[in-house]
């Protein structure tokens, strides 16, 4: 059954003007040329998943870009970052023909069933095997579920949220699986943080990934996940029996514990081809 939850921790920045896509091309990890091709083909009201990085390649935040028209788009980001991002983006726009504004639209998520009218499909949905059953709306909706129900849904699917799971500049986007969720275009050319991100992918230097866990305790942020006596990762978010951990890929094969209690990986189908493990049982 489809559930709808309000996401009060998300907020929108509006972009108006002919240069919005050109401007965001250099700021975000996604290829705006592909987005504009959709816009020019008349495919509007679409969502695209992206990220904004520091020059060193660490994540400031993930984001959704929502297309309204050829000259208007909305940026969906964490509410507590909106003022800072608004100031930063205005600083960088220089002579670009765009106007930025803070929008008052609410943010709702629908999940677990067919999308109701007024929702646009989350671009991650098809990748995680939830095509047509996960989406966002920026219009008033009637919530049928609490935020905790949304967290219960996203944790086992391996979907992280920087508002709840980790602070800004804590990890690289590849650690958060954004490469697998098609939020990074490695062929588009320069963007902020591109050099480090591309080098990690090109050299196969992917040492950590966010992976779902089954746990028996609500462990706080950065609680160690141990494989025997060795550190195998750390808890990012836990709502027992579900959790997300930032795991070292070379230490996940074996019996895991969190706070002295047995834990186990619970890798969803979409992530399994990218994770080498022979003994997932804790």
C-alpha positions as CSV (number, residue, x, y, z in Angstrom):
1,X,0.0,0.0,0.0
2,X,1.3,3.4,-0.9
3,X,2.3,5.6,2.0
4,X,2.9,9.4,1.9
5,X,5.1,11.2,4.4
6,X,6.0,14.9,4.8
7,X,9.7,15.7,4.6
8,X,10.0,18.9,6.6
9,X,13.7,18.7,6.6
10,X,13.9,19.3,2.8
11,X,13.5,22.7,1.1
12,X,13.6,24.2,-2.4
13,X,15.7,26.8,-4.2
14,X,14.1,28.0,-7.4
15,X,16.1,28.9,-10.6
16,X,14.6,31.1,-13.2
17,X,16.3,32.2,-16.4
18,X,17.8,30.7,-19.6
19,X,21.2,29.8,-18.0
20,X,20.0,27.7,-15.1
21,X,21.2,24.4,-16.6
22,X,24.5,25.8,-17.8
23,X,25.2,27.2,-14.4
24,X,24.3,24.0,-12.5
25,X,26.5,22.0,-15.0
26,X,29.6,23.3,-13.4
27,X,28.4,23.1,-9.8
28,X,26.8,19.6,-9.6
29,X,27.8,16.0,-10.4
30,X,25.1,15.3,-12.9
31,X,25.1,16.1,-16.7
32,X,22.7,18.9,-17.2
33,X,23.0,18.5,-21.0
34,X,21.1,15.3,-20.7
35,X,18.5,17.0,-18.5
36,X,18.0,19.8,-21.1
37,X,17.6,17.2,-23.8
38,X,14.6,15.8,-21.9
39,X,13.3,19.3,-21.4
40,X,13.6,20.2,-25.1
41,X,11.7,16.9,-25.9
42,X,8.9,18.1,-23.7
43,X,9.6,15.8,-20.7
44,X,9.0,18.2,-17.8
45,X,8.2,17.7,-14.1
46,X,11.0,15.1,-14.0
47,X,13.4,14.5,-11.1
48,X,17.2,14.0,-11.4
49,X,19.5,12.9,-8.6
50,X,22.8,14.8,-8.1
51,X,25.3,16.0,-5.5
52,X,27.3,19.1,-4.6
53,X,30.9,18.6,-3.6
54,X,33.8,20.5,-2.0
55,X,36.8,21.1,-4.2
56,X,38.4,18.1,-2.4
57,X,35.5,15.9,-3.5
58,X,33.7,15.5,-0.2
59,X,29.9,15.6,-0.2
60,X,28.2,18.9,0.8
61,X,24.9,17.3,0.1
62,X,22.8,15.2,-2.3
63,X,20.0,17.0,-4.2
64,X,17.2,16.5,-6.6
65,X,16.8,18.7,-9.6
66,X,13.1,19.2,-10.7
67,X,12.4,20.6,-14.1
68,X,9.5,23.0,-14.5
69,X,10.2,24.5,-17.9
70,X,13.1,25.4,-20.2
71,X,13.8,28.4,-18.1
72,X,12.8,27.2,-14.6
73,X,14.0,24.4,-12.3
74,X,13.9,23.7,-8.6
75,X,16.6,22.3,-6.4
76,X,15.6,20.0,-3.5
77,X,18.1,20.1,-0.7
78,X,18.3,19.8,3.1
79,X,16.5,22.7,4.7
80,X,19.3,23.4,7.2
81,X,21.7,23.9,4.2
82,X,19.4,26.1,2.1
83,X,20.5,29.5,3.3
84,X,24.2,28.6,2.9
85,X,23.6,27.0,-0.5
86,X,21.5,30.0,-1.6
87,X,24.3,32.4,-0.7
88,X,27.0,30.2,-2.3
89,X,25.2,29.7,-5.5
90,X,24.4,33.4,-5.8
91,X,28.1,34.1,-5.3
92,X,29.1,31.8,-8.1
93,X,26.4,32.8,-10.7
94,X,28.4,35.9,-11.8
95,X,26.9,36.9,-15.1
96,X,24.7,33.9,-15.6
97,X,21.2,34.9,-16.7
98,X,19.4,33.3,-13.7
99,X,17.5,34.5,-10.6
100,X,17.5,32.4,-7.5
101,X,14.7,32.3,-4.9
102,X,13.7,30.4,-1.8
103,X,10.5,28.6,-2.4
104,X,7.9,27.8,0.2
105,X,6.6,24.5,-1.4
106,X,6.3,21.5,0.9
107,X,8.1,18.3,0.2
108,X,6.3,14.9,0.3
109,X,7.5,11.4,-0.5
110,X,5.3,8.5,-1.6
111,X,6.7,5.0,-1.3
112,X,5.7,1.3,-1.1
113,X,3.1,1.3,-3.9
114,X,1.9,3.0,-7.1
115,X,2.6,6.7,-7.2
116,X,-0.5,8.9,-6.6
117,X,-1.3,11.9,-8.9
118,X,1.0,14.8,-8.4
119,X,4.1,12.8,-7.6
120,X,7.2,12.6,-9.9
121,X,9.2,9.4,-9.8
122,X,12.4,9.4,-7.8
123,X,15.2,8.6,-10.3
124,X,16.6,6.0,-7.9
125,X,13.4,4.0,-7.9
126,X,14.1,1.8,-11.0
127,X,17.7,1.2,-9.9
128,X,16.7,-0.2,-6.5
129,X,13.9,-2.3,-8.0
130,X,11.1,0.1,-6.9
131,X,10.1,1.5,-10.3
132,X,6.8,3.4,-10.2
133,X,6.7,3.1,-6.4
134,X,8.9,5.9,-5.1
135,X,8.5,9.6,-5.8
136,X,8.4,13.2,-4.6
137,X,5.8,15.9,-4.7
138,X,6.2,19.6,-4.1
139,X,2.4,20.3,-3.8
140,X,0.3,20.0,-0.6
141,X,-0.5,16.4,0.1
142,X,-2.3,14.4,2.9
143,X,0.3,12.5,4.8
144,X,-0.7,8.9,5.6
145,X,2.5,7.9,7.4
146,X,5.0,9.4,9.9
147,X,8.6,10.2,8.9
148,X,9.7,7.1,10.8
149,X,7.9,4.9,8.2
150,X,9.9,6.5,5.4
151,X,13.1,5.8,7.4
152,X,12.0,2.2,7.9
153,X,11.6,2.0,4.1
154,X,14.8,3.6,2.9
155,X,17.3,2.0,5.3
156,X,16.9,-1.6,4.0
157,X,16.9,-0.3,0.4
158,X,20.3,1.3,1.1
159,X,19.2,4.9,0.6
160,X,21.0,7.4,2.8
161,X,20.0,10.9,3.8
162,X,22.6,13.4,4.8
163,X,20.2,15.1,7.2
164,X,19.9,12.0,9.4
165,X,22.8,9.8,8.5
166,X,26.0,11.8,8.2
167,X,27.2,15.4,8.4
168,X,28.4,17.4,5.5
169,X,31.9,16.8,4.1
170,X,32.0,13.4,5.9
171,X,32.3,11.2,2.9
172,X,32.9,10.9,-0.8
173,X,29.8,10.5,-3.1
174,X,31.0,7.1,-4.2
175,X,31.0,6.0,-0.5
176,X,27.3,6.9,-0.5
177,X,26.8,4.8,-3.7
178,X,25.9,7.9,-5.7
179,X,27.9,6.5,-8.7
180,X,25.6,3.4,-8.6
181,X,22.5,5.6,-8.3
182,X,23.5,7.5,-11.4
183,X,24.0,10.8,-9.7
184,X,27.5,11.3,-11.1
185,X,28.4,11.6,-14.7
186,X,32.1,10.8,-15.1
187,X,32.2,11.8,-18.8
188,X,30.6,15.3,-18.6
189,X,33.7,17.3,-17.9
190,X,34.6,19.6,-15.1
191,X,32.5,20.1,-12.0
192,X,33.5,21.1,-8.4
193,X,35.2,18.0,-6.8
194,X,35.5,16.2,-10.2
195,X,39.2,15.4,-10.0
196,X,39.1,13.4,-6.8
197,X,35.8,11.7,-7.7
198,X,37.0,10.6,-11.2
199,X,40.3,9.4,-9.9
200,X,38.7,7.2,-7.3
201,X,36.5,5.6,-9.9
202,X,39.2,5.3,-12.6
203,X,41.8,3.7,-10.3
204,X,39.3,1.5,-8.5
205,X,40.1,3.1,-5.2
206,X,36.7,2.4,-3.7
207,X,37.4,1.2,-0.2
208,X,34.1,2.0,1.6
209,X,30.4,1.9,0.7
210,X,27.2,2.5,2.7
211,X,25.5,-0.8,3.2
212,X,22.3,-1.8,5.0
213,X,22.7,-3.8,8.3
214,X,20.4,-5.7,10.6
215,X,21.1,-4.8,14.2
216,X,19.5,-5.4,17.6
217,X,20.4,-2.1,19.2
218,X,19.8,1.6,18.2
219,X,23.5,2.3,18.0
220,X,24.5,6.0,17.9
221,X,26.4,7.6,15.0
222,X,29.9,6.3,14.5
223,X,29.5,3.3,16.7
224,X,32.1,0.7,15.5
225,X,31.0,-2.3,13.5
226,X,33.5,-5.0,14.3
227,X,34.6,-8.1,12.4
228,X,36.1,-10.1,15.2
229,X,38.6,-7.6,16.8
230,X,39.0,-5.5,13.6
231,X,37.0,-2.4,12.7
232,X,34.9,-3.2,9.7
233,X,32.9,0.1,9.6
234,X,30.7,2.4,11.5
235,X,27.0,2.9,12.1
236,X,25.6,5.9,10.3
237,X,21.9,5.6,11.3
238,X,20.1,2.9,13.2
239,X,16.4,2.3,13.8
240,X,16.5,-1.3,15.0
241,X,16.4,-3.7,13.5
242,X,17.5,-1.6,10.5
243,X,20.6,0.4,10.1
244,X,23.1,1.8,7.6
245,X,26.8,1.4,8.0
246,X,29.8,2.9,6.2
247,X,31.6,-0.4,5.7
248,X,35.1,-1.2,4.7
249,X,34.7,-3.5,1.7
250,X,37.8,-5.6,2.6
251,X,36.5,-6.5,6.1
252,X,32.8,-7.3,5.6
253,X,33.2,-11.1,5.1
254,X,32.6,-12.7,8.5
255,X,30.8,-12.3,11.8
256,X,29.9,-8.7,12.6
257,X,29.0,-7.1,15.9
258,X,27.7,-3.7,16.9
259,X,28.0,-2.7,20.6
260,X,28.8,-6.3,21.4
261,X,25.7,-7.6,19.8
262,X,25.5,-9.7,16.6
263,X,24.8,-7.8,13.4
264,X,24.7,-8.8,9.8
265,X,24.8,-7.2,6.4
266,X,21.4,-7.1,4.6
267,X,22.5,-6.2,1.1
268,X,19.6,-5.5,-1.3
269,X,19.5,-7.0,-4.8
270,X,20.6,-3.8,-6.5
271,X,23.8,-3.6,-4.5
272,X,24.8,-7.2,-4.6
273,X,26.6,-7.2,-7.9
274,X,28.9,-4.5,-6.5
275,X,29.8,-6.2,-3.2
276,X,32.0,-9.3,-2.9
277,X,31.0,-11.3,0.1
278,X,30.8,-15.0,0.8
279,X,29.5,-15.1,4.4
280,X,27.0,-12.4,5.2
281,X,25.7,-14.0,8.4
282,X,26.6,-12.3,11.7
